[in-house]
Each structure stands twice: as structure tokens, then as C-alpha cells.
């Protein structure tokens, strides 16, 4: 019999977040969430959505080592894996997928159409790139998702009903969110992190800001959001904090561009120092020591069209 105590004993490094089951779709049982991450620079979240009879894995880490930990924790619950869900196409969320797929070959791989198409086109190149960064630690292939989620689709996962929300390009080329009204729970993925230095190198920061502004009134009242990086928190808090970070970066970049265009390396370093002072202790979502300088340069190119 599945119990929260059994989960706690089985998963070790997982932190468990209990959620209201008062309106769960399986009578008498609610939903629980467990989070796996590797703390420090480059940390990224995977979640287990735990229902009364099955679980869903949300995102699959960047290396085989970390993905194997997600597999071990999923097996430790004693629940069958109903599905594997990919929130978007970034490597830190998907390149461990082959390890998870091999462990649970019957589970469909769910993703938005943009994520599915990106992996189909670029999966081999993404694996090759990540193997260069993490020799011997990245699987040899990246499976293509087998089930496309459509905007506003209603889907039952782990015994709860979810609405699929696809927000278009922002932090990535596309982001798929899952919202369970019954559990007051939103899987935000990288729409917003929690006290993390974000990745801005896709060059869609202005779109991301607009995306967050549109998402705020829709989700401000949701009690728990599951971000791609950092701890769970109320959705409104995370969205506002992410907006504050991105707007601060935009103001700093525009101020430097008003002095000199294109952005100079010295200006990028000044921006990095300013952001570090304003947002101290924010670990980088990618283990790159100059991530903020690269972010500043990417945003400057986006603003100037260069």
C-alpha cells in the first residue's frame, strides 16, 4: 500500500510536498509531488507527480547519472510510471530522457508540438553538444516524444485532471505548463525559476517578459507552482520575482547601450556585477561562470536587432 511514509523512506534525496486532495478526481485520494535535483550550480528539477495508482515523471535531467537517480526514486515509490512529461526542449531537462525511457519503456513521452519537433530535428546535435560538455555522462540518443499535447487540452495524469497551457517562445522556443485546479497546482517549468540565474541565450527575453505579464493575472492565485529551478512556491510570487529579474536586466542593458553600441565586454561585466549585488546567491541554471555576461550580450543583440 502506498503511503507518504513509504515514499519518504524510499526516496531519500527527494523532498516531498503534500498537496490538497479534497477535490482529487480519484475518490478519497489526492496528489503528492516529489522533487529531485542536484544542488549547486546547474541544478535543475525533476518532479514525480504521485497519484493513488500511478506516477508521472516531469523532466529528465541533463546527464545519465542524474537521470538514473530519478529512475531509482520513481521505482522506490512502488507505483507504475504512467507517463514521462517534457516541459520544453532545453538540454538540462531532456538529455537524460533515454535513461528514463529505457527504465519505463511502456510509458508514453508527452510534450508540446514545438518540443517534439525540436527534438526530432536537433536531438542528435543536442546530444553531441552535451557529450562534449559532460564526457561519458550523457546518453547516446534522445528519444522523440510519442504523444503531442495540444493547447488547452484536458488530460488525466496521476489520477488528476490537468489543463495544458502552451505559452509560445520565451525562456525557450516553447514552454508547456500543466495546471490542476483541483490540486491548486501549476507545473511552470522554466516560465519562472525560484532564486536562480536564468538562461537568456535563446534571445527571446522581451517575449518572455510579455509572457510573464500575461501569465500573472491568469495564475497569480495558484497556491503552488513547480519551477524548473529552485523550490516550489506560490505561482504569483515566482512570476513576479522572475519579472523583476528580467526587467532589471533589461534596464541595465538598455542603460549601457545608451552609452555605447554594441555592448562592450566591460559593460557586460558591469551588468554582471550589478545583477550579482541585486540578486546575491542565485545559482546559475547552466554551469557557466560567465553566464550573466553572456546573457547581457544576448539581450543587447535582441534589443538592437544585431
Residue pairs with C-beta under 8 A, 6 or more apart in sequence:
2 50
2 52
2 77
2 78
2 79
4 16
4 18
4 32
6 77
6 78
7 14
7 16
7 32
7 34
7 50
7 76
7 77
8 16
10 73
10 76
10 77
10 78
11 34
11 36
11 73
11 76
11 77
12 73
12 76
13 36
13 69
13 73
14 34
14 35
14 36
14 48
14 73
15 34
15 35
16 32
16 33
16 34
17 32
17 33
17 34
17 35
17 224
17 232
18 32
19 30
19 31
19 32
19 33
19 183
19 184
19 185
19 224
20 30
20 183
20 184
21 29
21 30
21 31
21 183
22 30
23 181
23 182
23 183
24 30
24 31
24 159
24 160
24 182
24 183
25 156
25 159
25 160
25 161
25 182
26 51
26 52
26 53
26 159
26 160
29 51
29 52
29 159
30 183
31 49
31 50
31 51
31 158
31 159
31 160
31 180
31 183
31 185
32 50
33 47
33 48
33 49
33 50
33 185
33 224
33 226
33 232
34 47
34 48
34 50
34 73
34 77
35 45
35 46
35 47
35 48
35 226
35 232
36 45
36 46
36 47
36 48
36 61
36 66
36 69
36 70
36 73
37 43
37 44
37 45
37 46
38 44
38 61
38 66
38 69
40 283
41 283
41 284
41 287
42 62
42 92
42 283
42 284
42 285
42 286
42 287
43 196
43 229
43 283
43 285
44 59
44 61
44 62
44 92
44 93
44 228
44 229
44 285
45 59
45 226
45 227
45 228
45 229
45 230
46 57
46 58
46 59
46 60
46 61
46 66
46 70
47 57
47 58
47 59
47 187
47 226
48 55
48 56
48 57
48 58
48 70
48 73
48 74
48 77
49 55
49 56
49 58
49 157
49 158
49 160
50 77
50 79
50 158
51 79
51 82
51 157
51 158
51 159
51 160
52 159
53 79
53 80
53 159
54 79
54 80
54 81
54 82
54 158
54 159
55 74
55 77
55 79
55 80
55 81
55 82
55 158
56 81
56 82
56 83
56 84
56 85
56 157
56 158
57 70
57 74
57 81
57 83
57 84
57 85
57 100
57 104
57 107
58 85
58 87
58 178
58 187
58 189
58 226
59 85
59 86
59 87
59 93
59 94
59 189
59 228
60 67
60 70
60 84
60 86
60 93
60 94
60 95
60 96
60 97
60 99
60 100
61 67
61 69
61 70
61 92
61 93
61 95
61 96
62 91
62 92
62 93
62 95
62 96
62 130
62 134
62 138
63 95
63 96
63 130
63 134
63 137
63 138
64 96
64 98
64 99
64 137
64 138
64 139
65 137
66 96
67 96
67 97
67 98
67 99
67 100
67 139
68 99
70 96
70 100
71 99
71 100
71 103
71 104
74 81
74 103
74 104
75 103
81 103
81 104
81 107
82 107
82 157
82 158
83 107
83 108
83 109
83 110
83 147
83 157
84 97
84 100
84 101
84 104
84 107
84 108
84 109
84 110
85 110
85 111
85 157
85 176
85 178
85 187
86 93
86 94
86 97
86 109
86 110
86 111
86 115
86 145
86 176
87 93
87 115
87 175
87 176
87 177
87 187
87 189
87 190
87 228
88 112
88 115
88 171
88 172
88 173
88 174
88 175
88 176
88 189
88 190
89 114
89 115
89 118
89 119
89 122
89 172
89 173
89 174
90 171
90 172
90 190
90 199
91 126
91 129
91 130
92 285
92 286
93 189
93 190
93 228
94 115
94 119
94 126
94 142
95 126
95 127
95 130
95 138
95 139
95 142
96 138
96 139
97 109
97 139
97 142
97 143
98 139
98 140
98 141
98 142
98 143
99 139
101 107
101 109
101 143
108 146
108 147
109 143
109 144
109 145
109 146
109 147
110 145
110 147
110 148
110 149
111 119
111 145
111 147
111 148
111 149
111 176
112 148
112 149
112 164
112 166
112 174
112 175
112 176
113 148
113 149
113 150
113 174
114 166
114 173
114 174
115 145
115 174
115 176
116 144
116 145
116 148
118 173
118 174
119 126
119 142
119 143
119 144
119 145
120 144
123 141
123 142
123 143
123 144
124 141
124 142
126 142
127 138
127 139
127 140
127 141
127 142
130 138
131 138
149 155
149 164
149 166
149 176
150 164
151 164
151 165
151 166
152 163
152 164
152 165
153 163
153 164
154 161
154 162
154 163
154 164
155 161
155 162
155 164
156 162
157 178
160 180
160 182
160 183
161 180
161 181
161 182
162 178
162 179
162 180
163 178
163 179
163 180
163 181
164 176
164 177
164 178
165 176
165 177
165 178
165 179
166 174
166 175
166 176
166 177
167 174
167 175
167 177
167 191
167 211
167 214
167 215
168 174
168 175
168 207
168 211
169 202
169 204
169 207
169 208
170 191
170 204
170 207
170 208
170 211
170 212
171 190
171 191
171 198
171 199
171 200
171 202
171 204
171 208
172 190
172 202
173 202
173 204
175 189
175 190
175 191
175 211
176 189
177 186
177 187
177 188
177 189
177 191
178 186
178 187
179 185
179 186
179 187
179 219
179 222
180 186
183 224
184 222
184 223
184 224
185 222
185 223
185 224
185 225
185 226
186 219
186 222
186 224
186 225
186 226
186 235
187 225
187 226
188 219
188 225
188 226
188 227
188 228
188 235
188 238
188 239
189 226
189 227
189 228
190 198
190 199
190 227
190 228
190 229
190 285
191 211
191 212
191 215
191 227
191 239
191 242
192 212
192 225
192 227
192 238
192 239
192 241
192 242
193 227
193 228
193 229
193 230
193 238
193 242
193 285
194 227
194 229
194 230
194 231
194 232
194 233
194 238
194 241
195 230
195 231
195 241
195 279
195 281
195 282
195 283
196 227
196 229
196 230
196 282
196 283
196 284
196 285
197 275
197 279
197 282
197 283
197 284
197 285
197 291
197 292
197 295
198 229
198 242
198 245
198 246
198 285
198 295
199 285
199 286
199 291
199 295
200 249
200 294
200 295
200 298
200 299
201 294
201 295
201 298
202 298
203 298
203 299
203 301
203 302
204 302
205 246
205 249
205 250
205 298
205 299
205 302
206 250
206 302
206 303
208 246
209 243
209 246
209 247
209 250
212 239
212 242
212 243
212 246
213 243
215 239
216 236
216 239
216 240
216 243
219 225
219 235
219 236
219 239
220 235
220 236
220 239
221 235
221 236
222 234
222 235
222 236
223 234
223 235
224 232
224 233
224 234
224 235
225 232
225 233
225 234
225 235
225 238
225 239
226 232
227 233
227 238
228 285
229 283
229 285
245 279
248 275
248 278
248 279
249 271
249 275
249 295
249 296
249 299
250 299
250 303
252 271
252 274
252 275
252 296
253 263
253 271
253 296
253 299
253 300
253 303
254 303
256 263
256 264
256 267
256 270
256 271
256 296
256 300
257 263
257 300
257 303
257 304
259 267
260 267
261 300
261 304
262 300
262 301
262 304
262 306
263 296
263 297
263 300
265 293
267 296
268 292
268 293
268 294
268 296
268 297
269 293
271 292
271 293
271 296
272 290
272 292
272 293
272 296
275 292
276 292
284 291
284 292
285 291
288 294
300 306
